[in-house]
Amino acid sequence: MKRFNIIKTVSVAAFTTTLLFASCTGNFDELNTHPTDVYPEDMTPTERVGTLFVAMTRLLNACQENNSQHTEQMVGQYGGYFATTAPWNGTNFGTFNPSADWVDVPYKDMFTEFYPNFQTIKESTGGTGYIYAWASILRVGVMLRVADIYGPIPYSEMGKGEFQVAYDDVKTLYHNMFDDLTRSINVLSAFVQENEGKEVPVAEYDIIYNGDFSKWIKYANSLKLRMAVRIASNTEDTEYAKQMMAEAIDGGVIESNDDNAFFPSMPYNPFWIASDWGDLAINATLSAYMNGYNDPRISKYMNTSTSYREYRGVRMGIKDTSKSVEGSAARYSKPAVTDASPMPVFYAAETYFLKAEAALQGWIAGGTAAAKSYYEQGIQISMNQYGVEIGDYLSSTVVPQGYTDRWNSQNNISFTDVPTVAWENGSNKLQKIITQKWIANYPLGIEAWCDYRRTGYPELFTARDNLSSVGYIGDIDSKRMVRRLPYPTTEKSSNSANVEAAIATMLGGPDTGATDLWWAKKN
């Protein structure tokens, strides 16, 4: 595949749109200029459009090391997979007291990197055709991540030429995203049918499926299913969510590991880089579960400590954390990735767990029997993904007990309510489904955080030190953890009226880290 580093991903035709968007983000220079060695005017039309997709796709799981560190690692540690291990002057997400400028980063990174390219594609295509449909699927995938971190965001009004952009409440936002996915699926379905066996001009710029749009349809339907399950517990939208689930499943979702969505790291896997820096370790919660269950995937997820050859993560939220202690590979487990490990976006295993929950709750047909079948299929396909033997895992009645830190007893903590793997053992089937889904979805921390906020599962170890009382995001309950990030200070200054309206009429609480999103668990 050709590799282009674009000097300016924003074309002349999109300049006005980018300028308008810059007022919403307060970050025009960063929007308009990118590291480069090739200019758009030096490219063919296909190259000019194609290269934009590479940059947009990488925002489905931040690949650049600094972006990944801020979003997938610092914020993503709320999903229970990682613990950050650098002190950063004592202001950390793990201790619930990040600085205001760090809280801004995921919003600015995803918006500023995505929308200029998207608007260029929209203008180049006239907002029609398979190229625009593909871009619209990416838009939903990326903006869903922003919304699931912050809550209401600008969406339906983006790109209409306004200097200050109004927000959509979360329910409206999700409905608009469902509509975009449905339209895109219909367009791509027609394209695939009409162009079977033909070469796709932009295939070399598709870093996930190499131009196979039948698989992009499966990804779009899988995203639709994920979103529908997320909102279905909210009784005012349950029937609509059930309709979306049915459409997604009937349309074809990712059910085989051959269809898993990954893209190559470029130039290095950011989790590997952060681990090498001494900034990242496996979360104690993950190591405790996998040790407790004797999970065959453990060596695929994490390395043993080099001194003691044991799988042992780091407790999240240690106020005096240091690279020489918690960041040490000699003492604690690091992610089992190499510099070339690909970046995951969506696994087939998640589809089965989504179906399991939907069947259990009566949102799709089948009831408890179907839920059990989907649950066990989800575990099995995850084992297959990593090439490990499942053994007697499905019948295990072992209950993980907790975590012991051989270096510091202050970090020791026990579980209070953890399920067994065996379906028949224990009554809380939803807890089983979400716990095993959580293990299978590693390392997708933002998605895991969504499930925790939505269901209360899996049980996660609390931060050792809760410093939220002196932090920017407000007082945080240690058990419930951070529920969202406050809006960026740059957005409050450049788009103040719309931010204030979103907080007053859409958010459902103050602009703090303790306010639940519309779809989240309220107790």
N, C-alpha and C positions, 0 to 999 in steps of 0.2 A: 504494500500500500504506500502511496505517496505520502510524505510527511511535509506539511507546510506550517511554518510559524508565521502568523499573520501580523503585519505591522498595525493595520487598522481593520478590525472586523466590521466596522460600521461603514457602509458604502456612502457615496455622496447622496444617493437617493434617500438614504435613511438618516441623513444628518439632522434634519429638522426634528424627526421623531426622537432621536437620541437627545437632542438639546432639551426637548420638552420633558423627557423622562428624567434627565439630570436634575431638574428642579424638584422632582419627587424624591430623589435619593440624595441630593446635595453633594454629588460626587462626579461632576462632569468629566474632569480630566481622566479619572480612572476608567470611566465608561468608554471614552472615545479612543483611548490609546492602549495598545497591547504590545508586549515584547514581540519582535519580528525579525524576519529576514526576507519576506516576500510581500510585495504590495498587491492589492486587488487588481490594479490595472494591468499587472503582468500575467494574470490568469485568464483561462477560458471561462465562459459563463458557468459551465458545470463545476469547475474548480472553485469559483467564487462562492457558489452556493454550497457545494459539498464540504468545503473546509469549515464552514460555520457549524455544521452538524457535529463535527468532532468535538468542538469546544462545548456545545450545548449538551451533548451526551455525557461528557465527563462531569457535569454537574449533578447527575443522578447519584453519584457517590464521589465526593470531592477528591480529586486525584492529585492536585498540586499540594505539596507537603504542608505549606502554611494554611491553606484553606482547609485541608483535611484535619490538621491539628485543632483548629478552632471549632469546626463543626462536627466532624465524625468522632473526634477523640474527646475534646473538652466537653461539648454539649452531649455528644453521643454516649459518654460514660454514664449518663443517667439511665441508659438501657441496661447497665449491669455487666457489660462485657469487658470494659477497660477501666483502668485507673491511671490518671495522669500523675507523674512523679517528679515534676520540676516545681520548685518553690514559687517562681514568678512573683516575688515580693509579697507573698502571703495573700494574694488576691486570686482565688481559684474557683472554677466552677464546682469542683468537688466539695469544697467547704461552703458553697452557696454564697460566696461573696466576690463574684467576678467584677471587674471594673466595667464602667459604662461603655467604654470603647470596645471591649471584648464582646459585650452583649450585642453590639451593633453588627459584628462581623458576619454571621451567617446570612442576615438579611441583605447586607450590602454585597457580599460576594455573589450570592445566587442571582439577585436582581441585576446587578451591574454586568455580570458575565453573560446572563441569558438574554435579556430583552433586546438589546441592540441587534444581536444576531437574528433573533426571532422576527423583529420588525423588518429587517432587511429581506428575509425570506418571504414574509407576508407581502411586501411591496413587489418583490420580484415575481411572485406567483399570482398576484392579484387575490390572494387569499383563497385559492382553489387548487384542486389537483392533489396528486399523491404526495408530492414534496411538502406541500403545506399541511396535509393530513399527518405526515410523519412528524413534522415540526410541532404540530399541535399536541400530539401524544407526549413528546418530550416536555412541552410546556406544562402539561398537567403533572407529569412526574416530578418536575423540579419545583413548581409552585406549590404543589401539595406538601413538599418538605418544608417550605417557608411557612405555610399556613399552620402546619402541625407543630412548628416551633413557637410561632408568635400569636396565632389566632387570625382574626379578620385581616385581610390584606387587599390592596388594589388588584383587581383581576379583570372584571368585565369592562371597566372603563379605560384599561391600558391601551395606548396606541391611538386614542381618538383626538389627539392634538391639544390636550389640556395641559396646562403648566402644573396644576395641582390636581392629583388624581384621587377620586373618591374610592372608599373601601367597600368590599362586599362582606356582609356578615358570614359566618362559617357555613350555615345551612345554605344560603344562596350561593356561596362560593363552591361548595361541593356539587350542588345541582348544576351550576354552569360547567364545572369540570366533567361531570357525567355527560352533559350534552356534547361537549367537545370530543370526548372519547367516542361517543356513539357515532357522531358525524365522521370522525376519522376512521373508525372501523368500517363504516359503510363505504367510504371512498377507497380505502385500501383493499377491501374485499373485491370491489369491482375491478380495481387495477390488477390484482393478482389473477383474477379470472380472465381478463382480457389479454394479459401479457405472459401467460404461462409459457415457460421455456425461453423467453426472450431475455437478453441481457439488460440489466438495470444500469443506467448511466452513472448513478451516484453510488453504486455498490461499494466501491473502494473507500468511501467515506463513512460507511456504516461499520463502526468499530465493535458492534455487538453481534449483528446477524448477517453481515456481509451482503446486504441487499435482499435478504429473504423476507419479504414483507408479510408472508403468511405467519412468520414468527413474531413480527411486530404486532400483528392482530392478536395473537395469543398474549403477548405482553400487555397490550391495552386492555383486553378483557380481564386479565389477572389483576391489573391495577384497579379496574372497575370493581372486581370482587372484593379486593382489599378495602377499598373505600366504603363499599356498601356494608360490609360487616362492621366497619368502624362506627358507622352512624346508626346502625339498626337498633341499638339499645335505647336510643332516644325515641320515646314513644310517639312523638309528633312526626317522626319520619320513618317509622318501622315499615309501613306498607310500601312506601316508595323504595326503601332499601331492598326489600324483598323482590320488587320488580327488577331492580338493577342487578341483583344476584342472579336471578333467572336469566336475564339477557346475557350476562357475562358467561355463565356456565354453558348456555345453549350456543353461544358464539365461539366457544373453544378457548380454554385457558391453558396455562403452562402446567402440564402434568408429567412430563418426562424430563429427566436431567439433561437430555440432549437439547432441550429448549431453554435451559437456564440462561438468564441474562447476565453476562460478564463483559467487561471490556479490559483491554490490556493496560497495565500501568505504564506511565510515560513521564519521565524516563525511569523512575523507580517507584516501587510500592511505598506509599506514605506511612503505613504502619511500620514497615521495616525501617524507614528512615527515623521515625520518632523513637522507635525502640533503640536504634543505634545511638541516638542522641542521649539516651537515658531519660527520656521524657514520658515513656509509656510502658505500662505493664498490664498483664491480665488482671481483671478484677477478682478479688477474693470470692465474690459470690459465684462466679462461673466455675472457678476451680473447686469450690466446695460442693457444688451440685455434681459436677462430672466425676470427682473423686468418690463422692457418696454413692452415686449410681453405678460406679465402675463402668463408665461410658466408654465404649470402644473408640469413639472419635477424639478422645482427649489429646492424643499425640498429634492429631491433625489440626487442632485448635491452638495448642500452646506447647512451648518447650519446657523441659524440666530446668530447674535451677542448676547451674553448672557445678556448684559446690556440693549440693546434697541430692541431686538427681531426683527431685520430687516436683510434682505439680502443685505450685502454691502461688496464688495471686496476691495482690496488694489490696488492703482495705481502702475503700474510697474515702476521701475527705480527711486526710491527715494534715493538720495545719502546718507542722514542721517537716513536711516531706522533703526529701533530698534525692538528688541523682545518685549519690554515693551509697545510699541505703535502699530506699524503695525502688530506685531506678537501676539497681544492680542486677544483672543477669545471673550473678553468682548466688544471689539470695532468693530471687523471685522469678516467676515464669513470665516469659515474653510471648507475644503472638508468634505462632509458627508460620511465618511468612518469609519469603525471600524477596530480594530486590525486584524480581520479575513476577511475583504473584499477581494475578488479575484482580480487578475490582468488581465485587458482586453487586448486582442490582435487584434480582428477583430469583428465588429458588422454587423449583417444583414442589418441594416439601411444604412450603407455605400454603400453596393452593389446597393441599389435603387438610391442613389444620384449619384453614378458613372454612372449608366445607364441613369439617367435623363440628366446629362451633355453630355454624349455621344450622346443621341438622339437629344438634342438641337443643338449640333454642327454638326449633320449629320454624325457622326462616326458609328452609328448603325441606323437601320431603325426606323421609327415612327414619326420623326419630333417633332413639338411643342406639339402635342396632347399626344404623348407617354412621352415626358419630363414631362409634367404636372402630368400624372398618376404616373410615377416613383417618382417624387418629393413628392407627397402627400402620396404615400405608404411608402416612407422613413420616413416621419414624424410620420405616424400612427404606424409603427412597432417600432419606438423608444419609443413612448408613451407606447405601449404594453410591451416593454422590462422593463420599470420601473413601470408597473402596475398602470398607471394613466389614467384618463379619458381625452380624447382629447377636449371635449366640442366644442366650436366654433373657435378653434385655426386656422383651415385651412382657415376660412373666415375673419380673423382679418385684419383690415386695420390700426392698431395702428403702429406708428413709434416711437421706443425708442429714447429718447432725449439726454441722456448723464448720467453723474455721478456727484454726489455731496458728498463730504466728510464732515461730520458734525464736524470732528475734525481738519481739516486743509484745508482751502479754496484753498491753492496752488495746491491741487490735483484735483480740479474741472475741468471737461473737457466735451465738448459737441460733439456729433456725427455731421458729416457734410453730410453724404450720406448713409442712412440706409434704406433697403427695408422693406415693409410690408410682412406679411406671405402670404396673399391671392395671389394666382398665377395671377389672372386677373388684380390685381391692380399694375400698374407700368410696365415699359418696360424692365428693366434689369433682365431677367430671370436667367442668369448665377449667378448674385449676390445673388438672392434668393436661388438658389440651394446650392451654397457654404456656405452661411450664415447658412442655416438650417442643412446642412451636418456638419458644424463646431459645432453647438450645440449638434447634435446627437452623434458626435464622442468623446465627453468628456469622459475621460481625456487624450486622445492620443495626447499629445502636439507636438511631432515631426511630426506626420502626419498633424496636423493643420498648423504647420509652413510651411510645404511643400506646402499646398494649398495656403497659403497667398503669398508665394514667386512666385508661379506659376500663380496665377490669380489676386492678389491684393485684394482678399476678404477673410474673412469679413473685414470690417473696424475695425481696432484695435486702442485703445488709444495709443498714443505715450508715451515713457518713459518720466517721468517728468524731469529727469536730464540726459542729454546725455554727458557722460564723455569720449567718445571715443577718443577725441583729445589727451588724455594723456594715452591711453590704448594700449595694446599689439596688438589688432586686427585691428587697423587702424581707420580712420575717417568713421563714420557711419551716414547715413542720417536718421534722426529721423522717418520719415514717412515710408521709405522703410525698415528700421530696418536691423538687421544683416542678411546677405544672406547666409553665410556659416561660418564655423570655419577654421582658418588657420591650416596647417598641424602641427602635434606634433613636438616639438623640438627634442625629442628622435628619431623620424623617420628621421628628417633632418640630424642628426649626424650619424646614423647607416646605412641609406639607401640613402645617400645624392644624388648620381648621378641620381637615379630613381625619387626621389622627384623633383629635379631640372628639369628633363626632363618633368615630369608631369606639373609643373608650366609653363614651357616655351612653351609646345606644346599642352597641353590638357585642361588646366584650363580656358583659355580665358581671363585672367586678372591676376593682381598681387595676391600673396598669402595673401589676407586680408579678413576681414569680409564683405567687400563691393562688392566682385566679385560674379556675378550671376553664378549659375550652368547652365549647358547646357539646361535644360528643363525649366528654370525659366523665369518669366516675365522680359523683358529688359527695361521697362520704368516706 
